[in-house]
Amino acid sequence: MKVQLLVSEWCTSCHDAERIWREVAEERDFDFEVLDMGQPEGRELATRLRLRSVPSTVVDGELRAVGVQSRQEALALVAGAPPKAASAVHHVGLGMAPSARLSVLSAVGYLFVAGAALPVYGGLFAPGAARVAPLHVFTLGFLVFMVYGLGEHMLPRFTGNPIRSGAAAWAQFGFAHLGVWALVSGFWFAYPPLAAAGGICAWLGLALFAARIWPVLWPRQGQDTGGTPGLDPG
């Protein structure tokens, strides 16, 4: 069984529909996709079924409901689906996953630390660790974590492909943080082994992100790149 929820950013009720369906998808074993009208797959689905309102719920290729269903109504639509086993792959919808949200929040925190450290320790032209350490906080902290968070949330929506979450996402998150602090501490205290360990951790975080994002960016056969048909908010 496959459930596709067609949504759009400008549709306020779509957020409620997504929340309810994600709760149901955690309990029942069916393939669940949240398709934004900004995605090629979302546009293709709307064109094929001539959908004129969002949110729209499509079950096994047929329009089954329009608007926001209650949890009981959503469960009734997938009554034949068995209890769900845990899955590490999910389709990104309107809401940010916890790992993506925390990555963006971490980026903001690192930007604050780097911005506060630069004037305190002499700015960009200060000698030695006073210059290098804040720069690494800015690059590996702010820039890289912002790429992690926005890339995890936006790229699957642009391509319509799912992204691996769960342990892979949190391992990437942990290695990236360890990399920042070990590398910065190694430079600050002039201890090369610690800086090298931080570089290795940061590289592992980058490698995990690359492994997660590569299937998202891989083009699929028959993706539609046409325009967006006119829809009415539900």
DAKA-V967637 format. One record per residue. N is the residue number from 1. RES is the residue in one small letter. OMEGA is omega in whole degrees, -180 to 180 (999 if undefined). Layout:
BEGIN
N & RES & OMEGA
N & RES & OMEGA
END
This chain:
BEGIN
1 & m & -179
2 & k & 178
3 & v & 178
4 & q & 179
5 & l & -180
6 & l & -176
7 & v & 175
8 & s & -179
9 & e & -175
10 & w & -180
11 & c & -176
12 & t & -178
13 & s & -179
14 & c & 179
15 & h & 177
16 & d & 179
17 & a & 179
18 & e & -180
19 & r & -179
20 & i & -178
21 & w & 177
22 & r & 175
23 & e & 179
24 & v & -179
25 & a & 176
26 & e & -177
27 & e & -174
28 & r & -176
29 & d & 173
30 & f & 180
31 & d & -174
32 & f & 178
33 & e & 169
34 & v & -175
35 & l & 177
36 & d & 178
37 & m & 175
38 & g & 179
39 & q & 176
40 & p & -179
41 & e & 177
42 & g & 178
43 & r & 180
44 & e & -180
45 & l & 180
46 & a & 180
47 & t & -176
48 & r & -178
49 & l & 180
50 & r & -179
51 & l & -177
52 & r & -179
53 & s & 174
54 & v & 0
55 & p & 175
56 & s & -179
57 & t & -179
58 & v & 180
59 & v & -180
60 & d & 174
61 & g & -180
62 & e & 177
63 & l & -178
64 & r & -178
65 & a & 177
66 & v & -178
67 & g & -177
68 & v & 176
69 & q & 171
70 & s & 179
71 & r & 180
72 & q & 178
73 & e & 178
74 & a & 178
75 & l & 179
76 & a & 179
77 & l & -180
78 & v & -176
79 & a & -179
80 & g & -179
81 & a & 179
82 & p & 175
83 & p & -172
84 & k & 169
85 & a & -178
86 & a & 179
87 & s & -179
88 & a & -178
89 & v & 179
90 & h & 174
91 & h & -179
92 & v & 177
93 & g & -178
94 & l & -178
95 & g & 180
96 & m & 174
97 & a & -180
98 & p & -179
99 & s & 178
100 & a & -179
101 & r & -179
102 & l & 177
103 & s & 179
104 & v & 178
105 & l & 177
106 & s & 179
107 & a & 179
108 & v & 178
109 & g & 179
110 & y & 178
111 & l & 178
112 & f & -180
113 & v & -179
114 & a & 180
115 & g & 179
116 & a & -176
117 & a & -175
118 & l & 178
119 & p & -179
120 & v & -175
121 & y & 170
122 & g & 177
123 & g & -174
124 & l & -175
125 & f & 176
126 & a & -178
127 & p & 169
128 & g & -173
129 & a & -179
130 & a & 176
131 & r & -173
132 & v & -175
133 & a & 178
134 & p & 178
135 & l & 177
136 & h & 174
137 & v & -180
138 & f & -175
139 & t & -179
140 & l & 179
141 & g & -176
142 & f & -173
143 & l & -175
144 & v & 180
145 & f & 176
146 & m & 176
147 & v & 178
148 & y & -175
149 & g & -179
150 & l & 178
151 & g & 179
152 & e & -177
153 & h & -171
154 & m & -174
155 & l & 176
156 & p & 179
157 & r & -180
158 & f & -175
159 & t & -175
160 & g & -180
161 & n & 179
162 & p & 178
163 & i & 180
164 & r & -180
165 & s & 176
166 & g & -174
167 & a & -179
168 & a & -179
169 & a & -177
170 & w & 174
171 & a & 176
172 & q & -180
173 & f & -179
174 & g & 179
175 & f & -179
176 & a & 178
177 & h & 178
178 & l & 180
179 & g & -180
180 & v & -173
181 & w & 178
182 & a & -180
183 & l & 180
184 & v & 179
185 & s & 179
186 & g & 177
187 & f & -176
188 & w & -178
189 & f & 178
190 & a & -180
191 & y & -174
192 & p & 180
193 & p & 179
194 & l & 177
195 & a & 179
196 & a & 177
197 & a & 177
198 & g & 177
199 & g & 178
200 & i & 179
201 & c & 179
202 & a & 179
203 & w & 178
204 & l & 176
205 & g & 178
206 & l & -180
207 & a & 178
208 & l & 178
209 & f & 178
210 & a & 180
211 & a & 179
212 & r & -172
213 & i & -178
214 & w & 177
215 & p & 179
216 & v & -176
217 & l & -178
218 & w & -177
219 & p & 178
220 & r & -180
221 & q & 171
222 & g & 178
223 & q & -179
224 & d & 178
225 & t & -177
226 & g & -177
227 & g & -178
228 & t & 177
229 & p & -180
230 & g & -180
231 & l & 175
232 & d & 178
233 & p & -180
234 & g & 999
END
